């Protein structure tokens, strides 16, 4: 058995039957994928809530190449590279575009699965292709942007290709005609000037550091819940009761709510179950104060889901991936409708 507590940032005590580190994609050809397996990058969006009775496959592929084209740069990045380090590296090369996504934890390979996003920007805007190992054919396959079926915190890698595809490389297209994206929340203060991409990046870093605890100091997995997307009708009803509730446009029929705001309105900042707590500075974050257990975490998830439903009639889904004994699990608290 191999200890997993140090391999995921929420740091619950857990073990796995086997641990394999992948530094060349060809190693994947030797793995028996017919048995339970779990893909892992830096463990910043994964929490092991049980001992895993299979193989944990750590993706440690490295390498970055940059090709200048007429109107953009093609940046090809191995899946094991750190995401934030990539953002900083590209800015150092005067290649802008990813600055709104600075300081998002995790690896490049994990980024398309979640279609990471922040401050009005999503990864899907930049993906030219995702390359990976097809478990059935044991060959590398390249998917273009459309084949990735990106959505809000979503992609084909959570659905049709889940358990069938191991991301090994991501190709990003970054335009030379850079324009700052300042429409979202705190970044609007930069609109009055002509900020550089570096200044946008520094602002994003400062905002994130003020809201989110450093997992090296206080164990956490970042934003724990998805911002729920609801119909315009639901928004209209909620606005009648909660006039100051923030909403964000999604499409003509739907809008996005701020999950952190919903939790905060319930007075749950600092709420504890065992050693699991809602972070005082940001209600969207759950923290392990040192001796948290899986049972306490699951109880906290269900408690928050249930109370948000009772107050707002809105369902919260956890954004963080929870791994049980054999596979990923999903917690949906009983709503007592």
C-alpha positions, 0 to 999 in steps of 0.5 A, a space after each residue: 500500500 502507498 500513502 496518498 495524504 501528501 499527494 492531494 492538497 486536501 491531505 486526508 489520510 488514505 492509501 492506494 494499492 499501487 502507485 505508478 509515475 508516468 514520465 513517458 507516454 509509452 509507459 501507459 501501454 504497460 498498465 492494466 486498465 481493466 483494474 481500478 485506476 485513478 489519474 492524478 496530477 498535483 492532486 489540487 482538485 482531487 480528494 481521496 475519501 477512502 483507501 483506493 483499491 487500485 492503481 493511482 497513475 501520477 502524470 509527470 510528463 514534462 516539456 514545453 515548445 513554442 512555435 511562432 505563426 503568422 497571427 499566433 503562437 502554438 504552445 505545446 505543453 506536456 500534461 505534467 507541467 505546472 499550470 501557473 508556472 506555464 502562465 508565468 513562463 509565457 509572460 516572460 516570453 511576452 506571450 499573453 492571454 492566460 494571465 486571468 488564469 494565473 495561480 490556478 493550481 494543478 497540472 496542464 493535463 488536468 486543465 482541459 478536463 475541468 475546462 479551468 476558468 477564472 475572471 471571465 476567461 476559460 481554457 477552451 478559448 485557447 485550446 487548439 488540440 488535446 492529445 492523449 493515450 486511448 486506453 482501448 487502442 493503446 495509441 496516442 490520439 489528437 482531439 481538436 477543440 470541437 471534439 473536446 466538447 467544452 462547457 462550463 467546468 466540463 468537457 468530453 473527458 468527464 463523459 464519453 472519454 472518461 476512463 478511456 483517455 489519458 491526456 498527455 499533451 495540450 496545444 494552445 493557440 495564443 493570439 498576437 492581437 492581445 486584448 485584456 479581459 477586464 469585465 469580471 468583478 475586481 479586474 474592472 478597476 484596471 479599465 481606466 488605464 492600459 494595463 499590461 498582461 503582466 499587471 493583469 496577472 499580478 492583480 489576479 494573483 493578489 486577488 486569489 491570494 487574498 481569498 484562497 488559503 495556501 494549501 502548503 499552510 492550510 490543506 484545501 482543494 480550492 473552490 469546492 463547489 461549482 457556480 450553479 447555472 439556472 434559468 432566467 425564471 429562477 433568477 427573477 424569483 430569487 432577485 425578488 427575495 435577494 435584490 443584491 444577489 450577483 448573477 452572471 450572463 451565460 446565454 439568453 436563457 440562463 445565468 450563473 449564480 455565485 456559489 460562495 455568495 449563496 453559502 455566505 448568506 447562510 452565515 456558514 463562514 467558519 462553520 465546522 464539522 470535526 476538523 473540516 471547516 468553511 474558510 473564513 475568508 471565502 465561503 466557497 473553500 473548505 479546509 482541513 484544519 489538520 485532522 479532518 476525516 472523510 466522514 466529516 468532509 462528506 457530512 459538510 458537503 451534504 450540510 451545505 447542499 441541504 441548507 442552500 437548497 432550503 434557502 434558495 431552491 438551488 442545487 450545489 454540485 461539488 467541483 472537486 473530484 472525490 475518489 472512493 474505494 474503486 472510482 469517483 463518487 458524487 455527493 448529493 445531499 438529501 433535499 427533503 423536497 
